[in-house]
Amino acid sequence: MNRLFRSRWQRWINRRIPRSDVQLLTQRNLFILPTAAGVVFGMLLLIMLITGINYQNSLIYLVTFLLGAVFVGAMHQTHRNLSGLELTLVQAGEGFAGDDIVFRLRATAGKDDAIALTLSANDLSVAVGYVPSGQSVDVALPVPSAYRGYLRPESIRIETRFPFGLLKAWSWMRPMAAGVVYPRPIAAPEVLSTLADGEQTASSRSPEGNDHAELRPWREGDLSQRVMWKRFARSGQMVVADWEADKGSPHWLDFNAFPGADHELRLSYLSWLVLERGRAGARFGLNLPGQVIEPDSGAAHVTRCHRALAVWGEEKPRDAFAEPHGTRTGMDTSRSGNAMAGERS
């Protein structure tokens, strides 16, 4: 029975507050109820009223009706504190799984000031002290994450108990935009990419393979495919063909380079490798089943690769559905099957 009631209540709320990145609070979507202190206050008023009736004491009547007027006035003020307020989702956050993803919102007051507001999502809350009438205040709201993928809070609650804490007025915002949660980085083992290093520039090479290369001594971390083995056999010196002088021959980060690891672990390995390459300022490319990101370097390239790892195999949340901690509840069977088939081939 309780589950049925909650289901019907949620459907009613969803119809009354549809998903949108801009939410205007009006009488249609604002709710107000007494707090625990307000319930006790109301019970005391009732006891005082019964006492006044019993003893026909004018002073008790006066105090009871005066406090009752204060209660009614507080109810109107609490409701007006949120009425006309507009919430706008400015930016859906990005970050790593397990971190709090920051969603940036803007609260714009209507014709009345908004005082002592609290915004919350998934047990994390942010207090907003004061929003002057007609002005805006930006709020950074953290939302907890657990898995990689898209992250869209089911609802963001806004509440106020101003002025006396006897009543609380609240509403929800159900955002449309979703944040992106990157795979949690896990230190990757030393592996070699299954891609031939520099194969993307093969068309620019001469038949000898070194007309556009710069030769340099071998350094730790260089792939064996780049060593000039014929020269090593003749002279015993290990030199490497550096293709950066032409179009570059980057170290590829390859999804298929971790045999035996499950998909999520592979993505975590790649996330760690992307971070390492980004810190070093190295040029690299990313190879995922069904998607290849061409070699590049810089912060924008690192972010692009992380986003690709975050949403690989995921579907963007639809209007009617959202997971509280992202959308990774299981890999899509068709994508998984295709990826494994490619791996076997």
N, C-alpha and C positions, 0 to 999 in steps of 0.2 A: 504494500500500500504506500509506504514511504517513497519507494523508488518510482512508483507510478505518479505520485504527486510531484516529485522533483522533475520528472520528465515533462509533465504537462506545464509546470511552472517555467521550465527552461524554454519550451516552445513558445509560450506566451511572451516571455521576455525577448526572444529572438524576433518575433513578429513586431513587437513594440519598438525594439532598438535594433534595426538592421545594421549590417556591417557597413562601416563608412570610416574614412580617415578624417572626417570633420563631423563633430557631434555638437549640436546646439541643445542646451538643456532648457526644456520647457515643462509646462504642467503635464504634458503627455508622457514624459520619460523621467520625471522626478518622483522620488518616494520619500516619505517622512514617517518616522515612528519614534516613540519615547525611548530613551536609553534606560539602563537599569536605574540610574539616579532619578530619571523622570518618572518611572513607575512608582518608586518609593515616594517621591514628591506628590504624585497624584493620590496615592493611598493616604498620605498624611492629610491632604486636603479633604478627602472624603471623611476621615475620622474627625477632623475639626468641624466639618459641616454637620455631621451627626451629633457631635457634642453641643454645638450651638443650638441645633433644633431641640435637643433634650433639655437644655438649661435655659433656652430662650435668652441667650446672652448676646447683646448687640455688638460688643467688642469682638467676640469670637467670629460673628458674622462678618464684621468689617475686615478682620485680618484674613479670613478665608477667601472672601471675594477679591481682596486686594492681591493675594498670592495667586488666585486663579487667573486674574487679569494679567499678571506677570507671565504666567505659563502660556496663555494664549498669545500674548505679544511675542514671547520667545519662539513660539511655533511659526508665526508669520515671518519673523526675522531670519530664522534658520532656513526656511524655504526660500526666502528672497535672496539669501546669501549665494545660492547656486542658480537661481532663475536668471536666464539670459546669458549665462556663461557659455562660451564656445571653446571646445577642445579640438585641437588640430594636431594630427600626427605629422611632424616635420620630417623625421628621418627614422626609419627602422634600422636597428643596430646590426653590427657584425662582430663576431668574436669566435673564440675557440670553445668547443664543447666542455662543459663543466664550469665555465665562467658566467658571470652575470652580463647579459647583453643589454646595452643601454639603448632605450628608445627615447627619442627626443620629441617632446610635445610642447605645444604653445597654448597657454590658457589666456583667453581674452575675455575680460569682464564686460557685462552689458551696461545698462544704465545705473546699476548699483554696484558698489564695491563688493569684492569677494574676499572674505577674511577667513583665516585659519582653515585652509583646505588641506586634504590629504589624498594623494593619489597612490594607488597600490595595485600590484599585480603579483599573484602567486606568493603571497605572504611577505613581499618586499614593498615597502612604502616610502614615500617622499612627502615631506611637509612643505606647503606653500603658505607663507605667512600672510601676504597681502597682495591683491591685484587691484589697483585703482580702476575706477569706472572708465571704460573705454580704452584701457591700456592692456598690454600683453606682458606675460612673464613666461620665459622658456623654462622647461622642467626636464631634467634627465632622470628617467625612470628605469632602474635596473630590472631585468626580467631573467630569472634563472634558466639555465639550459642544461641538458643532460646528454643529448645526442646531436650529431651533425645533421644538417638539413635546413629546411625552412623552419623558422620560429615565428609563430603568430599567437599572441596571447588570446585566449578565448574571450577575455574581457579585461578592461582596465577600470577599476572602481574609483570614483571620486566622491568624497564624503566631507561633510562639515558638521560640527556640533556647536558652532558659535550661535548665541552668545554665552549661554549658561551651562551647556553640556546636558541639558534636560531632554533634548530631542536631537536626533540625527537625521539629516537629509542626505540622500545619496542617489547616484545614478551610475550607469556604466557607459563605457565607450567600447565598441567592438571593432577594432581596426581591420582594415582590408589588407594593407600592406604587410608583408612578412619580412622579418630579419633573416640573416644567413648565419648559420653556425658552422664553423670550420671543423674538420676532424681534429681530435685531440692529438697533438704531436707526440710520437713515440720514437725514441732513438732507433734508427734503422740499421740493420746489419750491413756489412760491406758486401755489395753485390755489383754485378755488371749489368748494364742495360742490354736488353735483347735486340736493341736497334744498333745497327752498324754506325759507329760514331762518325758524324759528318756526312751521313748519307744524303742529307737534304741538299748538300752542295756538290754532289757528285757530278752534276751536269757542267759545273764550272771548272772542273779539274781537267788537266791534260791526261793522256793515256799513262804517262809515267806517274801521275798522282802527286807531284811535288812542285810543279811549275809556279804555283801561286802560294806556296807554303813558306813559312819561316822556320828554320831548324833551330832548335834550342836543346840544351841538356835535359834529360829526363828528370822529372820531379815526382816526389811521392804523391799519389793520387791520380796521376795520368793513366788513362786507359791503355791497355796493352795494344789495342788496335791502332793507336797513334804512333807507336814505336817503329822506327825505320829498321826493321829486322835485317834487311840485306846489308845495310851499312854496319849494323852491329856484328854480323857474321864476318865482314871484311876487316873492320878496324877494332872491334871489341868495345866501341863507344856506343852507349845508349843515347840516341837523340830522338826527339819527338818532332813531328811535323805540326807546327802551330798554324791552324787555318784562320786564326783571328784576323790575319792580314787581309783576307779576302772577305768572305761572307761569314766566317766563323764556323767552328766545328764544336758545338757545345757538348757538355755532359748531359745526356738525356735522362730525365727522371721517368722511369717506365713502370707502369702498373704490372706488367708481366714479369718483372725482374725478381719477384718474391714467390717462388713456387712453394706450395704447401700452406701459405698464409691465407686466411679468409679475407674477404673483400674489405671489411672495415679495418682490419689490421694493416692491410696494404695501403689504404688511404691515410691512415695515421703515420705510417712510415714516410709516405710521400709528403705529408704535411710538414714533418720534421725536416726532410731534405730541402723543401722549398724555403723554410726558415733559414737553414744553414747557408744555402746559396744566396739568399737575399742579404744576410749579414755580411757575407764575403764580397758582395757586389758582382758575383759571377754571372756569366751568361749561360742560360740553360733553357731547355724545352721540356714540355710535359706531355707524356703519351698515356692517354686513357682509352679504354675500349669505346669506340665511337666518337672520340674527340681527341684532336691533337692541337696543342698550343705551340706555335712556332717559337724558336729560341729568341730570347730577349733578356734584358736585365732591368733593374730598377724597382722602385716601390710599387708602381702601377702594375708591373708584370707579376710581382709576388702576390698582390691582391687578386689579380685575375686568376692566377693558378689556384689560390686558396678557395676562391668562389667556385671554380670548376670542381675541385675536390669535394666541396661542401654539398653541392647539388647533384653530383653524379648519381644516377639511378633514382633520383627523387622526382616527385611530382609536386608542382606548386600547389599550395592549399587552395581548395575551392571555397566558394562563399559559404557553403553550409557546413563545412568540415574543417577542423583544426585540431592539431595535437598540441598539448600544453608545453611539450619540451622539444618541438621539432617534428618532422614527419617520418623519421626513420623507425618504422615498426617492423620492417622486414624488407629485404630486397625484392624488387619486382621480378617475378619468376621468369618472364620472357627475357628481360635484360640479363639476368644472371645466367640463364641458359645460353644466350648468345655469347656472353663473355667467356664462359667455360668452354664453349665450343671453339671459340677463337684461340683459347689457351691451348687446347689439345692439338689444334691444327698447327 
